[in-house]
Amino acid sequence: MFKTLRVAALLAVALAFAFSGAALAEEKTYINGIDFGFPPFGFVDKDGKPAGFDVESMDWIAQKMGFKIKHQPMDWDGIIPALTAKKIDIIASGMSATEERAKIVNFSIPYYEVTQVLLVKGDDATPFADLLKTGKKIGVQRGTVTNKLLEEMSKKEGYKFELVLYDSTDLSMEDVKVGRIAGSGMDSSIAKELMKGQPYKVAGTFDVPSEKYGYAIRKEDKEFLETVNKGLEMLMKDPYWQELKKKYDI
């Protein structure tokens, strides 16, 4: 009888630990680093809360895949170092999955494609080539693909412009508006968003291959990458995906 009770007690303890472990697994929270000024993919709304296409996408994936997600706005130029330093766990915020970045982090399956463009005031009739060859000031957000592209172009023969770096594309466009800089380079996705109801236009598209967005995850977090990929695949097949694309006009 005592042996039976002892076995039952051990089973009860084992089950308690099992359920406790399951609860802990379900309560696992991952931190998503987002660009605070990159609409429509990731930004801070008028109420000071994280918002955007990628924010809502990750919320859906987290719910379906059984984990929690917290969105942490931060400066873009330090976002990959923050990921590798384990200050955040994922970057779901309109990040181009470039070969250079893929040496440091793993990327999820792609979900959006963009080109690189130069945005100017709507009444600026300056030819695209002249904006880059006549000594004008051109803005760009630090740490972006367009930042690297313009830095490389500035070193090539025939190009003459002054590159001005900003913490966000929004800030660069404020200077475009008042004439401090002639234009700002960026992904076509954010250019489309910034032109809505504003006196801006695309002066031209840079002659470089298009790029695809993906979610960045640490190299060692392969299980998490598999979970995110599975959730992203589910989302892209779900009607909610089209609802999000329509909502954010992408």
FIDRENDO-213903 format. One record per residue (C-alpha): residue number from 1; residue in one letter; x, y, z. Coordinates in nm, 2 decimals, m for minus. Example, Ala and Ser with C-alpha at 12.3 -4.5 7.8 and 13.67 -1.06 7.14 Angstrom:
REM FIDRENDO-213903
+------+------+--------+--------+--------+
: resi : resn :      X :      Y :      Z :
+------+------+--------+--------+--------+
:    1 :    A :   1.23 :  m0.45 :   0.78 :
:    2 :    S :   1.37 :  m0.11 :   0.71 :
+------+------+--------+--------+--------+
END
This chain:
REM FIDRENDO-213903
+------+------+--------+--------+--------+
: resi : resn :      X :      Y :      Z :
+------+------+--------+--------+--------+
:    1 :    M :   0.00 :   0.00 :   0.00 :
:    2 :    F :   0.28 :   0.24 :   0.09 :
:    3 :    K :   0.46 :   0.15 :  m0.22 :
:    4 :    T :   0.15 :   0.23 :  m0.43 :
:    5 :    L :   0.11 :   0.56 :  m0.25 :
:    6 :    R :   0.48 :   0.64 :  m0.31 :
:    7 :    V :   0.45 :   0.56 :  m0.68 :
:    8 :    A :   0.13 :   0.77 :  m0.71 :
:    9 :    A :   0.31 :   1.06 :  m0.54 :
:   10 :    L :   0.61 :   1.04 :  m0.77 :
:   11 :    L :   0.37 :   1.03 :  m1.07 :
:   12 :    A :   0.19 :   1.34 :  m0.94 :
:   13 :    V :   0.52 :   1.53 :  m0.90 :
:   14 :    A :   0.63 :   1.42 :  m1.25 :
:   15 :    L :   0.30 :   1.54 :  m1.40 :
:   16 :    A :   0.33 :   1.87 :  m1.21 :
:   17 :    F :   0.68 :   1.93 :  m1.35 :
:   18 :    A :   0.55 :   1.83 :  m1.70 :
:   19 :    F :   0.26 :   2.07 :  m1.69 :
:   20 :    S :   0.49 :   2.34 :  m1.54 :
:   21 :    G :   0.74 :   2.29 :  m1.83 :
:   22 :    A :   0.46 :   2.32 :  m2.08 :
:   23 :    A :   0.33 :   2.63 :  m1.92 :
:   24 :    L :   0.67 :   2.79 :  m1.93 :
:   25 :    A :   0.71 :   2.69 :  m2.29 :
:   26 :    E :   0.38 :   2.85 :  m2.37 :
:   27 :    E :   0.47 :   3.17 :  m2.19 :
:   28 :    K :   0.81 :   3.21 :  m2.37 :
:   29 :    T :   0.84 :   3.57 :  m2.48 :
:   30 :    Y :   1.05 :   3.69 :  m2.77 :
:   31 :    I :   1.15 :   4.05 :  m2.83 :
:   32 :    N :   1.11 :   4.19 :  m3.18 :
:   33 :    G :   1.33 :   4.49 :  m3.26 :
:   34 :    I :   1.16 :   4.73 :  m3.49 :
:   35 :    D :   1.26 :   5.05 :  m3.67 :
:   36 :    F :   1.07 :   5.33 :  m3.49 :
:   37 :    G :   1.02 :   5.52 :  m3.82 :
:   38 :    F :   0.97 :   5.28 :  m4.11 :
:   39 :    P :   0.60 :   5.28 :  m4.21 :
:   40 :    P :   0.41 :   5.08 :  m4.31 :
:   41 :    F :   0.63 :   4.79 :  m4.18 :
:   42 :    G :   0.73 :   4.91 :  m3.84 :
:   43 :    F :   0.68 :   5.24 :  m3.66 :
:   44 :    V :   0.56 :   5.40 :  m3.34 :
:   45 :    D :   0.20 :   5.53 :  m3.38 :
:   46 :    K :   0.06 :   5.86 :  m3.25 :
:   47 :    D :  m0.02 :   5.69 :  m2.92 :
:   48 :    G :   0.34 :   5.59 :  m2.87 :
:   49 :    K :   0.27 :   5.22 :  m2.95 :
:   50 :    P :   0.46 :   4.99 :  m3.19 :
:   51 :    A :   0.25 :   4.94 :  m3.51 :
:   52 :    G :   0.28 :   4.83 :  m3.87 :
:   53 :    F :   0.25 :   4.54 :  m4.11 :
:   54 :    D :   0.54 :   4.34 :  m3.96 :
:   55 :    V :   0.42 :   4.41 :  m3.60 :
:   56 :    E :   0.07 :   4.27 :  m3.67 :
:   57 :    S :   0.21 :   3.99 :  m3.87 :
:   58 :    M :   0.43 :   3.88 :  m3.58 :
:   59 :    D :   0.14 :   3.91 :  m3.34 :
:   60 :    W :  m0.05 :   3.67 :  m3.55 :
:   61 :    I :   0.24 :   3.43 :  m3.59 :
:   62 :    A :   0.31 :   3.43 :  m3.21 :
:   63 :    Q :  m0.06 :   3.36 :  m3.13 :
:   64 :    K :  m0.07 :   3.07 :  m3.38 :
:   65 :    M :   0.27 :   2.92 :  m3.28 :
:   66 :    G :   0.22 :   2.94 :  m2.90 :
:   67 :    F :   0.46 :   3.21 :  m2.79 :
:   68 :    K :   0.44 :   3.58 :  m2.69 :
:   69 :    I :   0.60 :   3.87 :  m2.88 :
:   70 :    K :   0.71 :   4.21 :  m2.75 :
:   71 :    H :   0.80 :   4.48 :  m2.99 :
:   72 :    Q :   1.09 :   4.70 :  m2.90 :
:   73 :    P :   1.16 :   5.02 :  m3.11 :
:   74 :    M :   1.53 :   5.10 :  m3.16 :
:   75 :    D :   1.77 :   5.28 :  m3.38 :
:   76 :    W :   1.82 :   5.09 :  m3.71 :
:   77 :    D :   2.20 :   5.12 :  m3.73 :
:   78 :    G :   2.24 :   4.92 :  m3.40 :
:   79 :    I :   1.96 :   4.67 :  m3.45 :
:   80 :    I :   2.17 :   4.37 :  m3.57 :
:   81 :    P :   2.43 :   4.42 :  m3.30 :
:   82 :    A :   2.14 :   4.42 :  m3.05 :
:   83 :    L :   2.02 :   4.09 :  m3.20 :
:   84 :    T :   2.36 :   3.92 :  m3.18 :
:   85 :    A :   2.41 :   4.05 :  m2.82 :
:   86 :    K :   2.07 :   3.89 :  m2.73 :
:   87 :    K :   1.91 :   4.22 :  m2.64 :
:   88 :    I :   1.63 :   4.13 :  m2.89 :
:   89 :    D :   1.54 :   3.79 :  m3.04 :
:   90 :    I :   1.42 :   3.88 :  m3.39 :
:   91 :    I :   1.40 :   4.17 :  m3.64 :
:   92 :    A :   1.07 :   4.18 :  m3.81 :
:   93 :    S :   1.07 :   4.53 :  m3.95 :
:   94 :    G :   1.12 :   4.55 :  m4.32 :
:   95 :    M :   1.48 :   4.42 :  m4.33 :
:   96 :    S :   1.64 :   4.33 :  m4.66 :
:   97 :    A :   1.79 :   3.99 :  m4.65 :
:   98 :    T :   2.12 :   4.08 :  m4.81 :
:   99 :    E :   2.42 :   3.85 :  m4.85 :
:  100 :    E :   2.63 :   4.06 :  m4.61 :
:  101 :    R :   2.37 :   4.04 :  m4.33 :
:  102 :    A :   2.32 :   3.67 :  m4.39 :
:  103 :    K :   2.68 :   3.62 :  m4.29 :
:  104 :    I :   2.58 :   3.74 :  m3.94 :
:  105 :    V :   2.22 :   3.63 :  m3.90 :
:  106 :    N :   1.97 :   3.38 :  m4.05 :
:  107 :    F :   1.67 :   3.50 :  m4.24 :
:  108 :    S :   1.32 :   3.36 :  m4.26 :
:  109 :    I :   1.15 :   3.29 :  m4.59 :
:  110 :    P :   1.11 :   3.61 :  m4.80 :
:  111 :    Y :   0.77 :   3.78 :  m4.79 :
:  112 :    Y :   0.81 :   4.12 :  m4.98 :
:  113 :    E :   1.03 :   4.26 :  m5.26 :
:  114 :    V :   1.16 :   4.62 :  m5.29 :
:  115 :    T :   1.38 :   4.84 :  m5.50 :
:  116 :    Q :   1.59 :   5.14 :  m5.40 :
:  117 :    V :   1.47 :   5.49 :  m5.50 :
:  118 :    L :   1.54 :   5.86 :  m5.44 :
:  119 :    L :   1.25 :   6.07 :  m5.31 :
:  120 :    V :   1.24 :   6.45 :  m5.38 :
:  121 :    K :   0.99 :   6.73 :  m5.35 :
:  122 :    G :   0.71 :   6.71 :  m5.60 :
:  123 :    D :   0.80 :   7.03 :  m5.78 :
:  124 :    D :   1.17 :   6.94 :  m5.82 :
:  125 :    A :   1.24 :   6.90 :  m6.19 :
:  126 :    T :   1.61 :   6.82 :  m6.15 :
:  127 :    P :   1.70 :   6.50 :  m6.35 :
:  128 :    F :   1.78 :   6.20 :  m6.14 :
:  129 :    A :   2.14 :   6.18 :  m6.27 :
:  130 :    D :   2.20 :   6.55 :  m6.19 :
:  131 :    L :   2.09 :   6.50 :  m5.83 :
:  132 :    L :   2.39 :   6.27 :  m5.79 :
:  133 :    K :   2.65 :   6.44 :  m6.00 :
:  134 :    T :   2.63 :   6.81 :  m5.92 :
:  135 :    G :   2.73 :   6.83 :  m5.56 :
:  136 :    K :   2.38 :   6.83 :  m5.40 :
:  137 :    K :   2.31 :   6.70 :  m5.05 :
:  138 :    I :   2.14 :   6.36 :  m5.04 :
:  139 :    G :   2.00 :   6.21 :  m4.72 :
:  140 :    V :   1.96 :   5.85 :  m4.61 :
:  141 :    Q :   1.89 :   5.66 :  m4.29 :
:  142 :    R :   2.19 :   5.52 :  m4.11 :
:  143 :    G :   2.25 :   5.14 :  m4.14 :
:  144 :    T :   2.02 :   5.08 :  m4.43 :
:  145 :    V :   2.09 :   4.91 :  m4.76 :
:  146 :    T :   2.05 :   5.25 :  m4.93 :
:  147 :    N :   2.31 :   5.40 :  m4.70 :
:  148 :    K :   2.56 :   5.14 :  m4.81 :
:  149 :    L :   2.46 :   5.19 :  m5.18 :
:  150 :    L :   2.50 :   5.57 :  m5.17 :
:  151 :    E :   2.84 :   5.54 :  m4.98 :
:  152 :    E :   2.97 :   5.31 :  m5.26 :
:  153 :    M :   2.83 :   5.54 :  m5.53 :
:  154 :    S :   3.00 :   5.85 :  m5.37 :
:  155 :    K :   3.34 :   5.69 :  m5.42 :
:  156 :    K :   3.28 :   5.61 :  m5.79 :
:  157 :    E :   3.41 :   5.84 :  m6.07 :
:  158 :    G :   3.14 :   6.07 :  m6.21 :
:  159 :    Y :   2.93 :   6.10 :  m5.89 :
:  160 :    K :   2.94 :   6.41 :  m5.68 :
:  161 :    F :   2.71 :   6.46 :  m5.39 :
:  162 :    E :   2.72 :   6.51 :  m5.01 :
:  163 :    L :   2.58 :   6.23 :  m4.81 :
:  164 :    V :   2.38 :   6.33 :  m4.50 :
:  165 :    L :   2.30 :   6.06 :  m4.25 :
:  166 :    Y :   1.98 :   6.05 :  m4.04 :
:  167 :    D :   1.84 :   5.84 :  m3.75 :
:  168 :    S :   1.52 :   5.78 :  m3.95 :
:  169 :    T :   1.39 :   5.83 :  m4.30 :
:  170 :    D :   1.11 :   6.05 :  m4.16 :
:  171 :    L :   1.37 :   6.30 :  m4.03 :
:  172 :    S :   1.55 :   6.31 :  m4.37 :
:  173 :    M :   1.22 :   6.39 :  m4.54 :
:  174 :    E :   1.16 :   6.68 :  m4.31 :
:  175 :    D :   1.48 :   6.83 :  m4.44 :
:  176 :    V :   1.38 :   6.75 :  m4.80 :
:  177 :    K :   1.05 :   6.94 :  m4.73 :
:  178 :    V :   1.24 :   7.26 :  m4.62 :
:  179 :    G :   1.52 :   7.23 :  m4.88 :
:  180 :    R :   1.81 :   7.14 :  m4.65 :
:  181 :    I :   1.88 :   6.84 :  m4.87 :
:  182 :    A :   1.78 :   6.77 :  m5.23 :
:  183 :    G :   1.64 :   6.42 :  m5.18 :
:  184 :    S :   1.65 :   6.11 :  m4.97 :
:  185 :    G :   1.73 :   5.75 :  m5.07 :
:  186 :    M :   1.52 :   5.46 :  m4.94 :
:  187 :    D :   1.33 :   5.14 :  m5.01 :
:  188 :    S :   1.04 :   5.17 :  m5.25 :
:  189 :    S :   0.81 :   5.04 :  m4.98 :
:  190 :    I :   0.86 :   5.34 :  m4.75 :
:  191 :    A :   0.87 :   5.58 :  m5.04 :
:  192 :    K :   0.52 :   5.47 :  m5.14 :
:  193 :    E :   0.40 :   5.53 :  m4.78 :
:  194 :    L :   0.57 :   5.87 :  m4.75 :
:  195 :    M :   0.42 :   6.00 :  m5.08 :
:  196 :    K :   0.06 :   5.95 :  m4.96 :
:  197 :    G :  m0.09 :   6.30 :  m4.93 :
:  198 :    Q :   0.25 :   6.46 :  m4.93 :
:  199 :    P :   0.42 :   6.67 :  m5.21 :
:  200 :    Y :   0.69 :   6.42 :  m5.28 :
:  201 :    K :   0.78 :   6.21 :  m5.59 :
:  202 :    V :   1.03 :   5.94 :  m5.69 :
:  203 :    A :   1.31 :   6.11 :  m5.89 :
:  204 :    G :   1.45 :   5.78 :  m6.00 :
:  205 :    T :   1.53 :   5.41 :  m5.92 :
:  206 :    F :   1.89 :   5.31 :  m5.85 :
:  207 :    D :   2.03 :   5.06 :  m6.10 :
:  208 :    V :   2.07 :   4.77 :  m5.85 :
:  209 :    P :   1.89 :   4.44 :  m5.82 :
:  210 :    S :   1.57 :   4.43 :  m5.62 :
:  211 :    E :   1.58 :   4.29 :  m5.27 :
:  212 :    K :   1.36 :   4.07 :  m5.05 :
:  213 :    Y :   1.25 :   4.13 :  m4.69 :
:  214 :    G :   1.29 :   3.86 :  m4.44 :
:  215 :    Y :   1.28 :   3.82 :  m4.06 :
:  216 :    A :   1.63 :   3.81 :  m3.90 :
:  217 :    I :   1.71 :   3.56 :  m3.63 :
:  218 :    R :   2.03 :   3.46 :  m3.45 :
:  219 :    K :   2.24 :   3.19 :  m3.62 :
:  220 :    E :   2.21 :   2.96 :  m3.32 :
:  221 :    D :   1.83 :   2.99 :  m3.28 :
:  222 :    K :   1.75 :   2.74 :  m3.55 :
:  223 :    E :   1.44 :   2.60 :  m3.37 :
:  224 :    F :   1.30 :   2.95 :  m3.34 :
:  225 :    L :   1.37 :   3.01 :  m3.71 :
:  226 :    E :   1.18 :   2.69 :  m3.80 :
:  227 :    T :   0.89 :   2.81 :  m3.58 :
:  228 :    V :   0.88 :   3.15 :  m3.74 :
:  229 :    N :   0.90 :   3.01 :  m4.09 :
:  230 :    K :   0.61 :   2.77 :  m4.02 :
:  231 :    G :   0.40 :   3.05 :  m3.88 :
:  232 :    L :   0.49 :   3.29 :  m4.17 :
:  233 :    E :   0.40 :   3.02 :  m4.42 :
:  234 :    M :   0.06 :   2.97 :  m4.24 :
:  235 :    L :   0.00 :   3.35 :  m4.24 :
:  236 :    M :   0.07 :   3.39 :  m4.61 :
:  237 :    K :  m0.19 :   3.12 :  m4.69 :
:  238 :    D :  m0.44 :   3.27 :  m4.45 :
:  239 :    P :  m0.70 :   3.54 :  m4.56 :
:  240 :    Y :  m0.56 :   3.76 :  m4.29 :
:  241 :    W :  m0.25 :   3.81 :  m4.50 :
:  242 :    Q :  m0.44 :   3.98 :  m4.77 :
:  243 :    E :  m0.63 :   4.18 :  m4.51 :
:  244 :    L :  m0.30 :   4.31 :  m4.38 :
:  245 :    K :  m0.17 :   4.39 :  m4.72 :
:  246 :    K :  m0.48 :   4.58 :  m4.80 :
:  247 :    K :  m0.47 :   4.77 :  m4.47 :
:  248 :    Y :  m0.12 :   4.88 :  m4.51 :
:  249 :    D :  m0.14 :   4.92 :  m4.89 :
:  250 :    I :   0.16 :   4.70 :  m4.98 :
+------+------+--------+--------+--------+
END
